[in-house]
């Protein structure tokens, strides 16, 4: 797991961004899978060193699913889902720091939902 795309991506984050990612993953708006939250917590607890021994697949699996037989595909599925959430988080962070795009997309959504009065009011102010 140490050399996985997921760990490499998370390893690139600073502490502040890692905390924000953890909050993002724990948000029921973005994720409703408790096992993914538990995997995020496990990886979070390995920060900053991401010790190879702690990130051995079977050890991670045993921590997430005590008493169950190791299932490579089950852990891979969780890792892939967490990677997708991590990429979504990175996109959201970029989106939130953009000064134009959020306003533009909000205006489009307002216009496309038939709220013309709100669109015209917002557009006049922009």
C-alpha angles and dihedrals in degrees: 000000000000093000096039121125088244096057092042090053095046092043089059091061124093121230094266093051091044090055090049091048090051091052090047092052091047092051111107088212091068103024135024098173113108092195090059090051089050091050090050090050091049092051091043089056089055092060131147101014099033089207112218092224093054092049097052105130097234092049092050091047092050090052093050097040109026114195094015126116113255112267113190095192093050092054092043090053091052091047092050092049091049090048090054090050090048091053090047088051091052090050091048091050091051091046092051093052094050113100098205112028100064092052093045094050092045090053091049092050092047091050094046093051091058097252092134094157090057092043092052092047092049093042092052089054096047 
